[in-house]
Amino acid sequence: MTHQPDIDTLGEFLISARSLAEYRAIFALTEADLSGRLLDCPGGAASFTAEASELGATVIAADPIYAQPAERLRTLAVSETDRGNIWATAHLDRYRWDFYGDPQQHRAIRLAAAARFGADLTAHRDRYVAALLPSLPFPDNSFDLVLSSHLLFTYADRLDPDFHLASLLELSRVSAGETRLYPLVDHTGARQDDLVAHLRKELHDKGIRSSLRETAYEFHHGATTVLVLHSNRDHTWKRQIRAST
């Protein structure tokens, strides 16, 4: 997936390597959250799957990049970490650095996560499923908690509202509990309030309840809100959509 860059565009979809500590902060994860079946979609090069699995969680990461060879992904995780750090450093004033300290520490944390991802990918390839939203190869209610960060809303400049809605419906379908999404700003830090409101109405009309939850984590200025979808185990609406396509 590529996008033609301009002066204020990140370019290609960034493959990020975030740590368990970042996921804990972003999604306010509790020990109970980390004791069940979890989906990270898209998983990117995050070490979350590796670290949470070591704590006893059953975690699957889904991302189309996992179709690539492990060696290629290990190299890509490092180069993408550098690309993301260069972008953040070049736009320093858009971010709060409290969590990381400074750009150098940000890079060090992400490189450590990338290395751990690479090692776990090699040792436990079954945890990493090549899949592309809005169609996931999992049965209804497969996971107790679904986490999704830095794809929806982040790339609202290239992913249209229909894609967002289809993806949210799919993430909700595979969740038996909550689906948590962050951030609700795009990659430049622009708030996506209108898109969020539109999607919440569409979800409500299909019987899926949603809420907005504050998080103490803030990297982009003002990005302190998580969109939470609450499970609706009756997926009649999804089967109807499939039957009509």
N, C-alpha and C positions, 0 to 999 in steps of 0.2 A: 504494500500500500504506500503510495507516494503522493506528495502534494507539492506543487510548484512554489518554492519559497519566495517571499518578498522581504522588505525591510523589517517587518514586524511579525513574521511567521516562522515558526520553529522548523518547518520543512517536513521531512518524513515523520511518521508516527514514531515517537521516542519509545525505546524499549528500556524501561527503568529497572534499576536494581535496588529495591527498598528492603529494609530489614524488618524483623519481627518487632523491634522497638518502635519503628515508625508506624507499623500497622496497629500496634497496641495504642499508640497516641492518637492516630487518625480516627480509628473506629471504636475507641474506648473499650477495648476487648477485656473481658473478665476471664478468670480461670474457668468458669463454667462455659464460656464461649469456646475456649480452647480444648474442651474435653469431648466435643462431638465431631460430626462429619461436616467438613468445611469445603467450600469451593472458592477459589481465587480466580476471578475471570475479568479481565485478562491478567494472567500471572506474570507476564514479562520475564525479567531476569531476577525477580525478587527472591530473597532467601527465606521468605515467610513459610513456604511449604516445608522446607528442610527444618527450620527451627521449631515450628509448631508441631511437626511430626515427632520431633525428639521429646516434646512435652506430653505426648500421648494423644494428640489429635489425629484424626484421619483426614488428610488434606489432599485434595486434587487441585492442580493448577491447570487452567485451560487457556490456550493461546495458539493462534495459527503458526507462530514461529517455531513451535515444537516439532513441526514436520521436518525441520532442518537437522543435520547431523549434530551430535553433541559437541564435537570439537569446534564447529562453526559457531554454535551458540555461545560457547565459553569465550571465544574471541570477540563475538559481537557484544556480549554483556559488558566487556571492558571498554570497547570503543564507544558504545552508546552512553556509558557512564561518563566518559570524558566529554562527549557531545552535549549531554544534558548539563554538566557542570559549567562548560564554556558558555552555554546559553544563559544559565542563571547568573553567572558572574558578569556577563555583558549587560544584564538587566538587573543589576544589583538592587536598585531602589524599589523594585516590584515585590521584593520578598522580605520577610522577617526571618532573621537568622538565629533567633533565640534557641531553637531546638538543636541546631547544628553548631552554633558558635561562629563559624565563618565559612567561606567557600572551600577552604582547604580541608576543614573537618568534614564538610558535606561530601566532598569527593572521597575522602578516606572511608567514611561510613558506607558509601555506595560501592566502592571497590571491594570492601570486605564482604558485602552482601552478594556482589557478583561472583566472587570466588566461591562462596558457600553454595550459591545456586549451581555453579558449574560442577562442583564436587557431588552434589546431591543428584543432579541430572544424570551423571554417569553411574552412580550407585543405585538409584531408584528411578529408572526411566518411566516406570509404570505410574508414577505420581504426576506425570506431565503429559497431558492429552492435547493433541493438535486439534483445535476446534475454533470455529469462527462465528461470532455473533452475527446475526440473531438466530442461529440454529445450533443447539448443543446436543451431543450424543448421550444424554443422561435421561433416565426415566423421571416422571413427575415425583416431586418431594424427595429427591435423592439426598439432599443436604439439610443439616440443621441450621446452617448459617451460610449465606452467600455474600462475598465481599467483592466489590468492583470499584476500582479507582483509576483515575487518570486516562480514561478513554471517552466515556459518555460525558457530555458537557465540555470536557477539556478540548475536544476537537469539534466543537459546534460549527466551526468554519467550513468543515468538509463532510460532516455526518449530519444528514438532515433530520427533521423531527420524526419522520416515519421510521427511520433507522433507530432512533432513540426509543421510540415506543415499542417497536418490535423486539428490541434488545431487552427492555425492561420487562416485557411480558414473558420473554424466554427465561430470564434470570428468576423471575417470580415463579415460573412453572416448576423449576427444579428445586425450589426452596420449600422446605417444610416449616421453616421458621421465618427469620428476618432476612431481607436483602438490604445491604447497606452500601450506599454509593457516595463517593467523594472524589474531587471537589465539585461544587456547583458554580464554578467559574471556568472560563476557557483558559488556554495556555498563556494568554496575555494578562490574565487576571480580571477580565471583564465579567461581571456578574451575568448569569443566565436566568434571571428571575422569570422572564416571560416564558421561556422554554420550560422551565420547571413547573410553572403554574399550568401551562397547557398540558403537559404530560400527566400531572397529578389528576387533572380533570378527566383525561382519557382513561386513566387507570381506574378512577372512581367509577366511571360509567361501566367498566367491565367487572366491577365488584372487588377491586383490589384497593385496600385501604393503605394510605401512605401518611407519613409524618415527617417533620423536619426536626432534627436533633442537633443540639450544639455540641461541638467538640472543642477541647482545649488546644488542639493542634492548629497551628496557623503558619503556613509558609507563604503562599500568596496572601497579600494583605486582604483581610476581610473574608477569607475562605475558611469559615469556622462552622459550617453547617453540613450535616450529613443527611441525605435523603434516605429514608427508611421505608421499604415496602413490607407490609405485614402479610404473612402467608394466607393464601386462600386455597385450601386443599381441593376445592371443587374446580377442576380445570376444564369444565365443559366449554367455556369460551375459547380455550385453546384448541380443543378438538374441532370446534365449529370452524375456526379459522383454517385449520389444516384441511378440513373437508372441502372448503370453498376454493382452495388454491390448487 
